[in-house]
Amino acid sequence: MSEARLPDPLFTAQVQDDWIDYNGHMNDAAYARVFSLSVDRLMAAIGLDQEGRDKTSLTIYTLTMTIHYLKEAHLGEALSVSGRILEHDDKRLRLWFEMRRADGAVSALNEQVLLCVDQSGDTPRAAPFAPDQIARIHSFHAADADLPMPKQAGRGISLRKAE
């Protein structure tokens, strides 16, 4: 399979009324929802849409999600999410997403680690991606391999002391 990029944008939406919090801007849970829906689009791109899940009994579970909130999003504002695969192995994906407002400003950043899970038995268990899925994953990753690592990627949570 030749190198291919993920669809860009992966996901678009307008900020909905029920996404607005008591501060008058998008609620933190709504950001997580938009990033989660972006993962659904990525899943479809690698062959884990409903048809792929039915065929293979494979799905994805989220292991870790970190969101960096940079600029507020407001009611009715158009948002778009782009994404890339930072790294992968036969069972896991490390993803990076950027949410932009219509004015081009980055509203939020999101890093996730996802696990491929086989749901065919009584208990879901970690499993390798199917060969056609891993081929797509490898192609998407290779297409962006020469891009620099986002500076916020891999950062843990801590309080920085003022110097």
N, C-alpha and C positions, 0 to 999 in steps of 0.2 A: 504494500500500500504506500503510495507517495505521501509526503508530508502534507498535512492539511491543517488549517486553523479551525478552532472552534468558531461557531457562528458569532458575529459581533454586530450588534449587541446580543448577548445571550437572552436577556430579558428586558422588557420595557413595561412601565406602568405609570399611572398617575396617582399621586398621593390621595388616598380616599379619606372621607370624613372620619371613619372609625379608626384611622391610623393616627389621628391627631390627639395629643395628650393635653394635660392641664396647663402646659407652658405654651401652647399654641403652635407647636411644630410636631413633626413626626415622632411617634413613640418608639422607644428602643426595640420593643417587640416587633414593630412593623418593619424595621430594618432587617431583623432576623428573618421575618417572613419573606421579604423580597429576596434576600440571599438564598433562602431555602428553595424558593421557586426557581431561582437561577440554577441551583443544583439539579432540579428536575429537568431543565432544558439540557444541561450537560449530560445527565443520565441518558436522555434520548439520543444525544449526539454520539455517545459511545455504544449504543445498542441496548440500553437498559430502560427503554420506554415500556409501556404495558405489554406489548407483544414480546419484547426481549425478556422481560421478567417472567412471563407465562412460559416461554420456550425453555428457559434455562433454570428457573427457580432461584435465580440470583437477584439480589437487590443491594442497596447501599444503606449502611447505617452511619450516622455522624458520630465520630469519636471526640472531636474537639472543634470548637468554633470560637474565634476571636473577632470582635468587631471594633474597629477604630472609628469613632464618630468625629467628623471633621467640620462639616457645615450643615446647618439645619436645612431640612426640607419642609415645605409648607403645603397646605391644602391645595390640590389641583396641580401641583408642580409635576412636570414630566421627569421621569427618572429612567436611566438606562444602566444596565449592568454588563460589564465585560469580564471575561475570566480567562484564566490560563492554568495549566497544570505545572506546578513547580517541580514536583517529583512524584515518582510512583514506583511500586513494586508489583508483584503478581496479585496482591490482595488489597493494597491501599493506594489512596490518592492524597496528595497534598495540593490543595487548590488555593488560588488567589483571585479575589474579585474586587473590582472597583465600581462603585456606584456614582454616577455623575448626574448632576442636575442639567436642565436644558441649557443653562448658560455655560456649560462645560466644566463648572467647578466640581471637584471631587467631594461628594457628600460623605461617603463612608468607604472604608476598606474592610475586607473580610478575608480571613484565612481559615481554612477548614482541613481537617484530616478525616477522610472517609474510609470505611471498611466494606469490602465486598462480603456479602453474607448469603449463604445457601439456605433457603427456607423450605427445602423439600422434605426434611425429616421432622420429627417431633419437636426438636429444639433447633432454632437457628444457630448456625455455626459459621465461623470465618471460612472463606473458600477463595480459591483463585478466580479471577475473571475468566470468562470464556475466551478461547483463542481469538475470535473476531473482535471481541471487546478490547482485549489487551493490545491488539494490533492498532485499533483506533486510538486508544490511549497513548500508545507510543508515538503515533503519527502526530497527534495534537501536541504532545510534549516536545517532540523534535522540532516542530515548526516554530516554537518560541524559545528554543534552548539557548539561542545567542542573546536573548534579552537579559538585561541585568536583573539580579535578584532584587525585589522590592525592599527598600531599606527598613520597612516596618515588619517584614516577614520574619517569623521565628521569635519575635519579642515576647517575653513573658510579661506578667503583670507585677509591677512593683511600685513603690513610692520612691521617687528620687529626692534625695536631700539637696537643698539649696546650698550652693558653694559660696 
